Amino acid sequence: MNKYRSHNCNELNKKHVDSLVLLSGWVHKKRDHGNLLFIDLRDNFGITQCIVDKENKNFLKLERIPLETVIKIDGKVLKRSSDTINNDISTGEIEIKVNSFEILGNTKELPLPVFSDQEYSEEIRLKYRFLDLRRKKIHNNIILRSKVISFIRKQMEKLGFYEFQTPILTSSSPEGARDFLVPSRLNPGQFYALPQAPQQFKQLIMVSGFDRYFQIAPCFRDEDARADRSPGEFYQLDIEMSFVEQEDVFEVVEKLMISVFKNFSEKKILFEQFPRIPFKESMSKYGTDKPDLRNPLLIYDISEIFERDDVKFEIFKKLFRSGSLIKAIVTKQTSTKPRSFFDNIDKWAKEQGWNGLAYFSFEKDTNGKLNGKGPIGKFFSEDSLKEIIKITAAEIGDSIFMSCNKEEEIFEIMSQSRSKIAEELEIIDKNSFAFCWITDFPIFELDKETSKINFSHNPFSMPQGDPNNLDLSKPLELKAYQYDIVCNGVELSSGAIRNHIPELMYKLFSLAGYEKNDVDNKFSGMINALSYGAPPHGGIAPGIDRIVMLLANEKNIREVTMFPMNQNAQDLMMNAPSNIDDKLLNELGLKLLDKKK
């Protein structure tokens, strides 16, 4: 028998009554009833209640023992009386009468109670992450993560994929974020970069003749933290396939996502064939390229209404003439809502730094005349209201919220407003997953500050159209076989059919201001490989952290990551990043600059 335990703390039941057992774990809770001491002993698997009576020689020692002390106990399994059975735990029908115990690991005073549901600051939680991970919710989240990854591996093998590992130390490349750089001791003055993604390597794998590749890949990006993105590092399910078109990738990923989400959640999947939404349409309807399709509200452009003479809302008309757009959201049968409902949403919009949301409701008077009920309704004629109804498919009893702003701002405003209004109306089905594909992304975007053309995603996507006869005179109109997969408003991944034609790649890079030498220097390995018979190929890389976050019903990936950094990209537990001594710097040929000067 194992020196420390005969059973785990979730295994014992009434079949084991009168058995002598050995258990080890953490002292989870204690309840002192004077002559009887109850101890909940916890390990990775569960909890077992142990009892110690006053006659036991160990009573006083166990009475004083701090919570989270690691102990070993030996004792006898007893059946609980019917009125003391705990149906919340698997061992709730029994308890252990302790004969003796041994302390295996002492503990200092706890900076955060493991058994408490109280929330603590990020600083405390991350500094003492090893304690935070003992808490039931986060502990279960990490176990869920392990199970999800294991399941994904099995599913990918069933789908005909091979798992390969790609290098961690590689060359720097412009892939959208800042690289983490590693100085080379053997090559002074030169640096490796940690991969932002295995993008080039997975394409090289396809050129090497392997048909289907996957990897649970670590990725490193020096970027700011967000709720769905951790600074520093994250993991993604990296996928690449040869001789495929866009729909082939969609088919594989849809099968995978449906199997994963059905296996690990009881929530329903709204669309088993994920909707395909072009980027431009997504921005127009939802104000974002990662829409939450559980939310039925849509955004409408009603700018043309403000060209009418019978619309007297001069504030919006003036802004429209200066180049602003007017977007609207219609809410069904909300005209009877109290004034406070509308005012609170308007107040919220102002708190975001915007000019608020104008609103009114559609109603008919006793004579059947169509009116606008609300602060700005009087500024619209009956004919103009009918035109708004025509554009938005609104009905009598519906309400409309409007915002007027420049194009670069209006989408963000309306996207957030759409979410806020739906939240207030409680019309989002939180017991569901709504997947979709966002497609037809533009290859390039214009930097409004520099007026330079940049790649909108990564530079390796295949442009749509005949690759041998592309019109490159209007680069901002070029679309790519570039796609994102989105679930419940969370972007899980970007992907693309790759540009496997070197000559075309050079042309596209030149439009973004890269000389041929620049491309050769940055992407020499891949450009060279593509020149030796490259198959058409494409892929995607869904974020593991984000998948688990959705399955665990969490809003921040920190809750599903073992040892995350804080918002400033610091590991408070291991004190990273840290200073490096001069000896090591000298070996690397590095010298720190005094930034104070």
KOLVEXDREN-129888 format. One record per residue (C-alpha): residue number from 0; residue in one letter; x, y, z. Coordinates in nm, 2 decimals. Example, Ala and Ser with C-alpha at 12.3 -4.5 7.8 and 13.67 -1.06 7.14 Angstrom:
% residues 2
PT   i aa      u      v      w
PT   0  A   1.23  -0.45   0.78
PT   1  S   1.37  -0.11   0.71
//
This chain:
% residues 597
PT   i aa      u      v      w
PT   0  M   0.00   0.00   0.00
PT   1  N   0.11   0.35  -0.07
PT   2  K   0.29   0.52   0.22
PT   3  Y   0.06   0.82   0.22
PT   4  R  -0.29   0.70   0.12
PT   5  S  -0.50   0.39   0.06
PT   6  H  -0.77   0.60  -0.11
PT   7  N  -0.83   0.94  -0.26
PT   8  C  -1.05   1.19  -0.08
PT   9  N  -1.34   1.13  -0.32
PT  10  E  -1.34   0.75  -0.32
PT  11  L  -1.49   0.62   0.01
PT  12  N  -1.86   0.54   0.04
PT  13  K  -2.08   0.31   0.25
PT  14  K  -1.93   0.00   0.10
PT  15  H  -1.61   0.08   0.29
PT  16  V  -1.78   0.11   0.63
PT  17  D  -1.56  -0.05   0.90
PT  18  S  -1.25  -0.04   0.67
PT  19  L  -0.92   0.09   0.80
PT  20  V  -0.80   0.36   0.56
PT  21  L  -0.51   0.60   0.51
PT  22  L  -0.58   0.95   0.37
PT  23  S  -0.35   1.25   0.29
PT  24  G  -0.45   1.60   0.20
PT  25  W  -0.50   1.96   0.31
PT  26  V  -0.70   2.06   0.61
PT  27  H  -0.98   2.24   0.43
PT  28  K  -1.22   2.33   0.71
PT  29  K  -1.26   2.26   1.08
PT  30  R  -1.57   2.27   1.31
PT  31  D  -1.51   2.24   1.68
PT  32  H  -1.82   2.11   1.87
PT  33  G  -1.64   2.10   2.21
PT  34  N  -1.62   1.73   2.26
PT  35  L  -1.60   1.65   1.89
PT  36  L  -1.38   1.80   1.62
PT  37  F  -1.48   1.78   1.25
PT  38  I  -1.20   1.81   0.99
PT  39  D  -1.27   1.83   0.61
PT  40  L  -0.97   1.68   0.44
PT  41  R  -0.92   1.78   0.08
PT  42  D  -0.70   1.65  -0.21
PT  43  N  -0.71   1.70  -0.58
PT  44  F  -1.01   1.46  -0.61
PT  45  G  -1.25   1.56  -0.34
PT  46  I  -1.33   1.60   0.03
PT  47  T  -1.37   1.35   0.32
PT  48  Q  -1.50   1.44   0.66
PT  49  C  -1.29   1.32   0.95
PT  50  I  -1.39   1.32   1.32
PT  51  V  -1.18   1.33   1.63
PT  52  D  -1.34   1.29   1.98
PT  53  K  -1.20   1.45   2.29
PT  54  E  -1.07   1.12   2.42
PT  55  N  -0.83   1.09   2.13
PT  56  K  -0.47   1.19   2.23
PT  57  N  -0.44   1.39   1.91
PT  58  F  -0.75   1.61   1.98
PT  59  L  -0.57   1.92   2.11
PT  60  K  -0.30   1.90   1.84
PT  61  L  -0.56   1.88   1.56
PT  62  E  -0.77   2.15   1.72
PT  63  R  -0.48   2.39   1.69
PT  64  I  -0.36   2.29   1.35
PT  65  P  -0.39   2.57   1.09
PT  66  L  -0.61   2.54   0.78
PT  67  E  -0.42   2.43   0.47
PT  68  T  -0.17   2.22   0.67
PT  69  V  -0.09   1.90   0.48
PT  70  I  -0.16   1.59   0.70
PT  71  K  -0.18   1.22   0.68
PT  72  I  -0.45   1.04   0.88
PT  73  D  -0.53   0.68   0.95
PT  74  G  -0.87   0.58   1.07
PT  75  K  -1.19   0.38   1.04
PT  76  V  -1.47   0.44   0.80
PT  77  L  -1.80   0.50   0.98
PT  78  K  -2.15   0.53   0.83
PT  79  R  -2.32   0.87   0.89
PT  80  S  -2.66   0.89   1.04
PT  81  S  -2.93   0.97   0.79
PT  82  D  -2.98   1.33   0.91
PT  83  T  -2.60   1.41   0.87
PT  84  I  -2.56   1.28   0.51
PT  85  N  -2.40   1.54   0.28
PT  86  N  -2.53   1.49  -0.07
PT  87  D  -2.30   1.77  -0.21
PT  88  I  -1.99   1.55  -0.19
PT  89  S  -1.92   1.20  -0.32
PT  90  T  -1.81   1.08   0.03
PT  91  G  -2.12   1.23   0.20
PT  92  E  -2.25   0.90   0.34
PT  93  I  -1.94   0.83   0.55
PT  94  E  -1.69   0.99   0.78
PT  95  I  -1.35   0.88   0.91
PT  96  K  -1.29   0.83   1.28
PT  97  V  -0.92   0.94   1.32
PT  98  N  -0.69   0.71   1.51
PT  99  S  -0.36   0.90   1.44
PT 100  F  -0.22   1.17   1.22
PT 101  E   0.11   1.31   1.09
PT 102  I   0.19   1.65   0.96
PT 103  L   0.34   1.63   0.62
PT 104  G   0.36   2.00   0.54
PT 105  N   0.33   2.30   0.77
PT 106  T   0.17   2.63   0.66
PT 107  K   0.23   3.00   0.74
PT 108  E  -0.06   3.24   0.78
PT 109  L  -0.27   3.25   0.46
PT 110  P  -0.28   3.57   0.26
PT 111  L  -0.61   3.45   0.11
PT 112  P  -0.84   3.18   0.25
PT 113  V  -0.86   2.89   0.01
PT 114  F  -1.21   2.78   0.13
PT 115  S  -1.36   3.13   0.08
PT 116  D  -1.56   3.26  -0.22
PT 117  Q  -1.45   3.61  -0.14
PT 118  E  -1.28   3.79  -0.43
PT 119  Y  -0.93   3.92  -0.39
PT 120  S  -0.72   4.17  -0.58
PT 121  E  -0.53   4.06  -0.88
PT 122  E  -0.20   4.14  -0.71
PT 123  I  -0.27   3.90  -0.42
PT 124  R  -0.41   3.63  -0.64
PT 125  L  -0.12   3.63  -0.88
PT 126  K   0.15   3.67  -0.61
PT 127  Y   0.01   3.36  -0.43
PT 128  R  -0.11   3.18  -0.74
PT 129  F  -0.03   2.84  -0.59
PT 130  L  -0.29   2.92  -0.32
PT 131  D  -0.54   3.07  -0.57
PT 132  L  -0.52   2.75  -0.77
PT 133  R  -0.63   2.55  -0.47
PT 134  R  -0.97   2.73  -0.47
PT 135  K  -1.24   2.50  -0.61
PT 136  K  -1.35   2.71  -0.91
PT 137  I  -1.01   2.79  -1.05
PT 138  H  -0.88   2.44  -0.97
PT 139  N  -1.17   2.29  -1.17
PT 140  N  -1.11   2.54  -1.45
PT 141  I  -0.75   2.42  -1.48
PT 142  I  -0.86   2.06  -1.48
PT 143  L  -1.11   2.14  -1.75
PT 144  R  -0.84   2.30  -1.96
PT 145  S  -0.63   1.98  -1.94
PT 146  K  -0.93   1.77  -2.04
PT 147  V  -1.02   2.00  -2.33
PT 148  I  -0.66   1.99  -2.47
PT 149  S  -0.65   1.61  -2.44
PT 150  F  -0.99   1.58  -2.61
PT 151  I  -0.88   1.81  -2.89
PT 152  R  -0.57   1.60  -2.95
PT 153  K  -0.78   1.29  -2.99
PT 154  Q  -1.03   1.46  -3.23
PT 155  M  -0.75   1.60  -3.45
PT 156  E  -0.60   1.26  -3.48
PT 157  K  -0.94   1.12  -3.58
PT 158  L  -0.96   1.40  -3.85
PT 159  G  -0.63   1.28  -4.00
PT 160  F  -0.39   1.53  -3.85
PT 161  Y  -0.04   1.47  -3.73
PT 162  E   0.10   1.66  -3.43
PT 163  F   0.44   1.83  -3.49
PT 164  Q   0.65   2.07  -3.28
PT 165  T   0.80   2.38  -3.43
PT 166  P   1.09   2.59  -3.30
PT 167  I   1.06   2.83  -3.01
PT 168  L   1.38   3.02  -3.10
PT 169  T   1.33   3.17  -3.44
PT 170  S   1.37   3.50  -3.64
PT 171  S   1.18   3.82  -3.59
PT 172  S   0.90   3.89  -3.84
PT 173  P   0.63   4.16  -3.86
PT 174  E   0.32   3.97  -3.77
PT 175  G   0.11   4.24  -3.60
PT 176  A   0.26   4.26  -3.25
PT 177  R   0.60   4.32  -3.10
PT 178  D   0.84   4.03  -3.07
PT 179  F   1.01   3.91  -2.76
PT 180  L   1.38   3.90  -2.84
PT 181  V   1.64   3.67  -2.71
PT 182  P   2.01   3.77  -2.75
PT 183  S   2.24   3.51  -2.90
PT 184  R   2.56   3.45  -2.70
PT 185  L   2.72   3.25  -2.98
PT 186  N   2.63   3.52  -3.24
PT 187  P   2.71   3.85  -3.06
PT 188  G   2.48   4.14  -3.16
PT 189  Q   2.22   3.91  -3.31
PT 190  F   1.88   3.80  -3.17
PT 191  Y   1.63   3.53  -3.18
PT 192  A   1.26   3.60  -3.15
PT 193  L   1.00   3.40  -2.97
PT 194  P   0.73   3.30  -3.22
PT 195  Q   0.42   3.52  -3.23
PT 196  A   0.27   3.21  -3.40
PT 197  P   0.43   2.92  -3.59
PT 198  Q   0.30   3.08  -3.91
PT 199  Q   0.60   3.03  -4.13
PT 200  F   0.69   2.69  -4.00
PT 201  K   0.34   2.54  -4.04
PT 202  Q   0.35   2.66  -4.40
PT 203  L   0.69   2.51  -4.45
PT 204  I   0.55   2.18  -4.31
PT 205  M   0.29   2.19  -4.60
PT 206  V   0.57   2.25  -4.85
PT 207  S   0.75   1.95  -4.70
PT 208  G   0.47   1.73  -4.82
PT 209  F   0.29   1.66  -4.49
PT 210  D  -0.08   1.69  -4.56
PT 211  R  -0.24   1.79  -4.23
PT 212  Y  -0.06   1.94  -3.93
PT 213  F  -0.17   2.05  -3.58
PT 214  Q   0.00   2.16  -3.26
PT 215  I  -0.10   2.29  -2.92
PT 216  A   0.14   2.58  -2.98
PT 217  P   0.28   2.84  -2.73
PT 218  C   0.28   3.19  -2.88
PT 219  F   0.46   3.50  -2.75
PT 220  R   0.35   3.85  -2.82
PT 221  D   0.47   4.17  -2.65
PT 222  E   0.13   4.34  -2.64
PT 223  D  -0.11   4.49  -2.39
PT 224  A  -0.34   4.28  -2.18
PT 225  R  -0.72   4.24  -2.25
PT 226  A  -0.98   4.02  -2.09
PT 227  D  -0.95   3.77  -2.37
PT 228  R  -0.58   3.81  -2.43
PT 229  S  -0.30   3.76  -2.18
PT 230  P   0.02   3.96  -2.21
PT 231  G   0.33   3.76  -2.29
PT 232  E   0.22   3.42  -2.39
PT 233  F  -0.08   3.21  -2.48
PT 234  Y  -0.16   2.87  -2.64
PT 235  Q  -0.34   2.81  -2.97
PT 236  L  -0.46   2.51  -3.16
PT 237  D  -0.24   2.55  -3.47
PT 238  I  -0.38   2.39  -3.78
PT 239  E  -0.27   2.38  -4.14
PT 240  M  -0.39   2.17  -4.44
PT 241  S  -0.28   2.12  -4.80
PT 242  F  -0.48   2.12  -5.12
PT 243  V  -0.78   2.29  -4.95
PT 244  E  -1.01   2.58  -5.01
PT 245  Q  -1.17   2.80  -4.75
PT 246  E  -1.48   2.57  -4.71
PT 247  D  -1.25   2.27  -4.64
PT 248  V  -1.10   2.45  -4.34
PT 249  F  -1.45   2.55  -4.22
PT 250  E  -1.57   2.19  -4.24
PT 251  V  -1.29   2.06  -4.02
PT 252  V  -1.31   2.34  -3.76
PT 253  E  -1.69   2.32  -3.74
PT 254  K  -1.67   1.95  -3.67
PT 255  L  -1.41   2.01  -3.40
PT 256  M  -1.58   2.30  -3.23
PT 257  I  -1.92   2.12  -3.22
PT 258  S  -1.76   1.81  -3.07
PT 259  V  -1.56   2.00  -2.81
PT 260  F  -1.84   2.23  -2.70
PT 261  K  -2.10   1.95  -2.69
PT 262  N  -1.86   1.73  -2.49
PT 263  F  -1.78   1.99  -2.22
PT 264  S  -2.09   2.20  -2.19
PT 265  E  -2.46   2.15  -2.16
PT 266  K  -2.54   2.47  -2.34
PT 267  K  -2.70   2.45  -2.68
PT 268  I  -2.52   2.54  -3.00
PT 269  L  -2.75   2.78  -3.20
PT 270  F  -2.61   2.71  -3.55
PT 271  E  -2.45   2.37  -3.63
PT 272  Q  -2.35   2.51  -3.96
PT 273  F  -2.18   2.83  -3.87
PT 274  P  -2.31   3.14  -4.05
PT 275  R  -2.07   3.31  -4.30
PT 276  I  -2.08   3.69  -4.26
PT 277  P  -1.87   3.91  -4.48
PT 278  F  -1.65   4.16  -4.29
PT 279  K  -1.83   4.46  -4.44
PT 280  E  -2.17   4.32  -4.35
PT 281  S  -2.06   4.24  -4.00
PT 282  M  -1.95   4.59  -3.94
PT 283  S  -2.27   4.73  -4.09
PT 284  K  -2.51   4.51  -3.89
PT 285  Y  -2.32   4.47  -3.57
PT 286  G  -2.06   4.74  -3.55
PT 287  T  -1.79   4.49  -3.50
PT 288  D  -1.61   4.20  -3.67
PT 289  K  -1.67   3.98  -3.37
PT 290  P  -2.05   3.99  -3.33
PT 291  D  -2.24   3.81  -3.05
PT 292  L  -2.52   3.64  -3.25
PT 293  R  -2.71   3.56  -2.94
PT 294  N  -2.80   3.92  -2.94
PT 295  P  -3.09   3.98  -3.19
PT 296  L  -3.04   4.36  -3.22
PT 297  L  -2.92   4.50  -3.55
PT 298  I  -2.77   4.83  -3.65
PT 299  Y  -2.92   5.04  -3.93
PT 300  D  -2.78   5.33  -4.12
PT 301  I  -3.04   5.61  -4.13
PT 302  S  -2.81   5.89  -4.24
PT 303  E  -3.02   5.96  -4.56
PT 304  I  -3.32   6.06  -4.34
PT 305  F  -3.14   6.37  -4.23
PT 306  E  -3.13   6.50  -4.59
PT 307  R  -3.50   6.55  -4.57
PT 308  D  -3.65   6.90  -4.51
PT 309  D  -3.92   6.76  -4.29
PT 310  V  -3.67   6.64  -4.03
PT 311  K  -3.59   6.92  -3.79
PT 312  F  -3.34   6.76  -3.56
PT 313  E  -3.08   7.02  -3.65
PT 314  I  -2.80   6.89  -3.42
PT 315  F  -2.77   6.57  -3.62
PT 316  K  -2.84   6.74  -3.95
PT 317  K  -2.55   6.97  -3.90
PT 318  L  -2.31   6.69  -3.80
PT 319  F  -2.44   6.48  -4.10
PT 320  R  -2.35   6.77  -4.34
PT 321  S  -2.00   6.78  -4.19
PT 322  G  -1.94   6.41  -4.27
PT 323  S  -2.08   6.22  -3.97
PT 324  L  -2.30   5.91  -4.00
PT 325  I  -2.62   5.83  -3.81
PT 326  K  -2.67   5.48  -3.70
PT 327  A  -2.97   5.33  -3.52
PT 328  I  -3.08   5.04  -3.31
PT 329  V  -3.45   4.93  -3.29
PT 330  T  -3.58   4.76  -2.98
PT 331  K  -3.90   4.56  -3.02
PT 332  Q  -4.22   4.66  -2.83
PT 333  T  -4.04   4.88  -2.57
PT 334  S  -4.25   5.20  -2.60
PT 335  T  -4.42   5.11  -2.27
PT 336  K  -4.09   5.10  -2.09
PT 337  P  -4.05   5.37  -1.82
PT 338  R  -3.87   5.69  -1.91
PT 339  S  -3.59   5.57  -1.67
PT 340  F  -3.50   5.28  -1.90
PT 341  F  -3.43   5.52  -2.19
PT 342  D  -3.26   5.78  -1.98
PT 343  N  -3.03   5.52  -1.81
PT 344  I  -2.91   5.40  -2.15
PT 345  D  -2.85   5.76  -2.26
PT 346  K  -2.66   5.83  -1.93
PT 347  W  -2.45   5.52  -1.98
PT 348  A  -2.35   5.63  -2.33
PT 349  K  -2.24   5.97  -2.19
PT 350  E  -2.03   5.79  -1.93
PT 351  Q  -1.84   5.62  -2.21
PT 352  G  -1.74   5.96  -2.33
PT 353  W  -1.99   5.99  -2.62
PT 354  N  -2.27   6.24  -2.67
PT 355  G  -2.53   6.00  -2.55
PT 356  L  -2.80   5.82  -2.75
PT 357  A  -3.10   6.00  -2.89
PT 358  Y  -3.42   5.81  -2.87
PT 359  F  -3.80   5.80  -2.93
PT 360  S  -4.07   5.54  -2.97
PT 361  F  -4.31   5.48  -3.26
PT 362  E  -4.68   5.52  -3.17
PT 363  K  -5.01   5.62  -3.33
PT 364  D  -5.25   5.88  -3.18
PT 365  T  -5.62   5.83  -3.15
PT 366  N  -5.66   5.95  -3.51
PT 367  G  -5.42   5.68  -3.64
PT 368  K  -5.14   5.93  -3.71
PT 369  L  -4.79   5.81  -3.67
PT 370  N  -4.59   6.00  -3.41
PT 371  G  -4.25   5.99  -3.24
PT 372  K  -4.29   5.95  -2.86
PT 373  G  -3.99   6.08  -2.66
PT 374  P  -3.75   6.37  -2.63
PT 375  I  -3.67   6.41  -3.01
PT 376  G  -3.98   6.25  -3.16
PT 377  K  -4.13   6.59  -3.23
PT 378  F  -3.85   6.67  -3.48
PT 379  F  -3.97   6.40  -3.72
PT 380  S  -4.26   6.43  -3.96
PT 381  E  -4.50   6.14  -4.01
PT 382  D  -4.35   6.07  -4.36
PT 383  S  -4.00   6.07  -4.22
PT 384  L  -4.10   5.83  -3.95
PT 385  K  -4.25   5.60  -4.22
PT 386  E  -3.92   5.61  -4.40
PT 387  I  -3.73   5.51  -4.09
PT 388  I  -3.97   5.22  -4.04
PT 389  K  -3.91   5.12  -4.40
PT 390  I  -3.53   5.11  -4.35
PT 391  T  -3.53   4.95  -4.00
PT 392  A  -3.84   4.72  -4.03
PT 393  A  -3.96   4.89  -3.71
PT 394  E  -4.32   4.85  -3.59
PT 395  I  -4.57   5.05  -3.38
PT 396  G  -4.46   5.01  -3.02
PT 397  D  -4.09   4.98  -3.11
PT 398  S  -3.83   5.22  -3.00
PT 399  I  -3.52   5.36  -3.17
PT 400  F  -3.18   5.47  -3.03
PT 401  M  -2.96   5.68  -3.25
PT 402  S  -2.60   5.80  -3.25
PT 403  C  -2.43   6.05  -3.48
PT 404  N  -2.05   6.03  -3.52
PT 405  K  -1.76   6.01  -3.76
PT 406  E  -1.72   5.67  -3.94
PT 407  E  -1.40   5.58  -3.74
PT 408  E  -1.60   5.61  -3.42
PT 409  I  -1.96   5.52  -3.49
PT 410  F  -1.91   5.15  -3.52
PT 411  E  -1.75   5.12  -3.18
PT 412  I  -2.03   5.33  -3.03
PT 413  M  -2.30   5.12  -3.18
PT 414  S  -2.14   4.79  -3.11
PT 415  Q  -2.11   4.87  -2.74
PT 416  S  -2.46   5.02  -2.74
PT 417  R  -2.60   4.71  -2.90
PT 418  S  -2.45   4.50  -2.62
PT 419  K  -2.56   4.73  -2.34
PT 420  I  -2.92   4.76  -2.46
PT 421  A  -2.95   4.38  -2.51
PT 422  E  -2.81   4.34  -2.16
PT 423  E  -3.07   4.58  -2.01
PT 424  L  -3.35   4.41  -2.20
PT 425  E  -3.22   4.06  -2.09
PT 426  I  -3.26   3.93  -2.45
PT 427  I  -2.93   3.74  -2.48
PT 428  D  -2.96   3.37  -2.44
PT 429  K  -2.68   3.29  -2.20
PT 430  N  -2.75   2.92  -2.22
PT 431  S  -2.62   2.89  -2.57
PT 432  F  -2.31   2.92  -2.80
PT 433  A  -2.34   3.12  -3.13
PT 434  F  -2.06   3.05  -3.37
PT 435  C  -2.00   3.23  -3.69
PT 436  W  -1.74   3.29  -3.96
PT 437  I  -1.64   3.65  -4.06
PT 438  T  -1.51   3.63  -4.41
PT 439  D  -1.38   3.85  -4.70
PT 440  F  -1.15   4.07  -4.50
PT 441  P  -0.96   4.34  -4.68
PT 442  I  -0.60   4.26  -4.74
PT 443  F  -0.49   4.61  -4.66
PT 444  E  -0.59   4.90  -4.44
PT 445  L  -0.50   5.26  -4.44
PT 446  D  -0.31   5.41  -4.14
PT 447  K  -0.50   5.74  -4.10
PT 448  E  -0.20   5.90  -3.92
PT 449  T   0.06   5.82  -4.17
PT 450  S  -0.16   5.76  -4.48
PT 451  K   0.04   5.44  -4.54
PT 452  I  -0.10   5.11  -4.65
PT 453  N  -0.05   4.82  -4.41
PT 454  F  -0.16   4.46  -4.40
PT 455  S  -0.48   4.43  -4.21
PT 456  H  -0.41   4.08  -4.07
PT 457  N  -0.09   3.90  -4.17
PT 458  P   0.09   3.93  -4.50
PT 459  F   0.06   3.56  -4.60
PT 460  S  -0.31   3.55  -4.71
PT 461  M  -0.42   3.46  -5.07
PT 462  P  -0.60   3.75  -5.24
PT 463  Q  -0.94   3.67  -5.39
PT 464  G  -0.97   3.65  -5.76
PT 465  D  -0.74   3.52  -6.04
PT 466  P  -0.39   3.53  -5.89
PT 467  N  -0.25   3.57  -6.25
PT 468  N  -0.46   3.87  -6.33
PT 469  L  -0.52   4.07  -6.02
PT 470  D  -0.60   4.44  -6.04
PT 471  L  -0.35   4.60  -5.79
PT 472  S  -0.43   4.96  -5.88
PT 473  K  -0.68   4.98  -5.59
PT 474  P  -0.52   4.79  -5.31
PT 475  L  -0.77   4.89  -5.04
PT 476  E  -1.04   4.72  -5.24
PT 477  L  -0.86   4.38  -5.25
PT 478  K  -1.01   4.11  -5.04
PT 479  A  -0.84   3.80  -4.90
PT 480  Y  -0.94   3.45  -4.83
PT 481  Q  -0.90   3.56  -4.47
PT 482  Y  -1.15   3.45  -4.20
PT 483  D  -1.21   3.47  -3.83
PT 484  I  -1.41   3.23  -3.62
PT 485  V  -1.62   3.40  -3.35
PT 486  C  -1.83   3.26  -3.06
PT 487  N  -2.05   3.47  -2.84
PT 488  G  -1.87   3.79  -2.93
PT 489  V  -1.52   3.64  -2.87
PT 490  E  -1.28   3.60  -3.16
PT 491  L  -1.14   3.25  -3.12
PT 492  S  -0.90   3.28  -3.41
PT 493  S  -0.80   3.43  -3.75
PT 494  G  -0.71   3.20  -4.04
PT 495  A  -0.66   3.21  -4.41
PT 496  I  -0.59   3.03  -4.73
PT 497  R  -0.22   3.12  -4.78
PT 498  N  -0.05   3.29  -5.06
PT 499  H   0.18   3.02  -5.19
PT 500  I   0.30   3.21  -5.50
PT 501  P   0.63   3.40  -5.44
PT 502  E   0.58   3.64  -5.73
PT 503  L   0.24   3.75  -5.60
PT 504  M   0.37   3.78  -5.25
PT 505  Y   0.64   4.02  -5.36
PT 506  K   0.38   4.24  -5.54
PT 507  L   0.16   4.25  -5.23
PT 508  F   0.45   4.34  -5.00
PT 509  S   0.55   4.62  -5.24
PT 510  L   0.21   4.78  -5.20
PT 511  A   0.27   4.79  -4.83
PT 512  G   0.61   4.96  -4.88
PT 513  Y   0.84   4.66  -4.86
PT 514  E   1.13   4.63  -5.10
PT 515  K   1.22   4.28  -5.24
PT 516  N   1.53   4.28  -5.02
PT 517  D   1.32   4.35  -4.71
PT 518  V   1.10   4.05  -4.79
PT 519  D   1.39   3.83  -4.86
PT 520  N   1.56   3.93  -4.53
PT 521  K   1.25   3.88  -4.32
PT 522  F   1.10   3.57  -4.48
PT 523  S   1.39   3.41  -4.66
PT 524  G   1.31   3.06  -4.54
PT 525  M   0.95   3.06  -4.65
PT 526  I   1.00   3.26  -4.98
PT 527  N   1.28   3.01  -5.07
PT 528  A   1.06   2.71  -4.99
PT 529  L   0.76   2.84  -5.18
PT 530  S   0.99   2.85  -5.49
PT 531  Y   1.03   2.47  -5.48
PT 532  G   0.68   2.34  -5.55
PT 533  A   0.44   2.46  -5.28
PT 534  P   0.09   2.32  -5.27
PT 535  P  -0.22   2.54  -5.21
PT 536  H  -0.27   2.54  -4.84
PT 537  G  -0.45   2.71  -4.56
PT 538  G  -0.53   2.69  -4.19
PT 539  I  -0.63   2.86  -3.87
PT 540  A  -0.53   2.87  -3.50
PT 541  P  -0.81   2.89  -3.24
PT 542  G  -0.70   3.01  -2.90
PT 543  I  -0.70   2.74  -2.64
PT 544  D  -0.74   2.99  -2.35
PT 545  R  -1.04   3.15  -2.51
PT 546  I  -1.21   2.81  -2.58
PT 547  V  -1.17   2.71  -2.22
PT 548  M  -1.28   3.05  -2.10
PT 549  L  -1.61   3.01  -2.28
PT 550  L  -1.66   2.66  -2.16
PT 551  A  -1.59   2.76  -1.80
PT 552  N  -1.83   3.06  -1.82
PT 553  E  -1.55   3.30  -1.74
PT 554  K  -1.50   3.65  -1.86
PT 555  N  -1.12   3.66  -1.83
PT 556  I  -0.86   3.41  -1.95
PT 557  R  -0.67   3.46  -1.63
PT 558  E  -0.93   3.23  -1.47
PT 559  V  -0.83   2.94  -1.70
PT 560  T  -0.46   2.99  -1.72
PT 561  M  -0.23   2.82  -1.47
PT 562  F   0.03   3.10  -1.41
PT 563  P  -0.08   3.42  -1.59
PT 564  M   0.09   3.75  -1.58
PT 565  N  -0.07   4.07  -1.45
PT 566  Q  -0.19   4.36  -1.67
PT 567  N   0.17   4.50  -1.68
PT 568  A   0.31   4.17  -1.81
PT 569  Q   0.47   4.09  -1.47
PT 570  D   0.48   3.75  -1.30
PT 571  L   0.44   3.85  -0.94
PT 572  M   0.50   3.51  -0.81
PT 573  M   0.84   3.45  -0.98
PT 574  N   0.93   3.82  -1.00
PT 575  A   0.97   3.82  -1.37
PT 576  P   1.08   4.02  -1.56
PT 577  S   1.39   4.07  -1.34
PT 578  N   1.73   4.24  -1.35
PT 579  I   2.02   4.05  -1.51
PT 580  D   2.37   4.07  -1.35
PT 581  D   2.65   4.24  -1.54
PT 582  K   2.84   3.92  -1.60
PT 583  L   2.56   3.77  -1.80
PT 584  L   2.51   4.09  -1.99
PT 585  N   2.87   4.10  -2.08
PT 586  E   2.86   3.74  -2.21
PT 587  L   2.57   3.84  -2.43
PT 588  G   2.75   4.16  -2.55
PT 589  L   2.47   4.38  -2.40
PT 590  K   2.48   4.70  -2.21
PT 591  L   2.18   4.87  -2.04
PT 592  L   2.11   5.23  -2.13
PT 593  D   2.03   5.48  -1.86
PT 594  K   1.67   5.58  -1.95
PT 595  K   1.67   5.86  -1.70
PT 596  K   1.91   6.06  -1.90
//
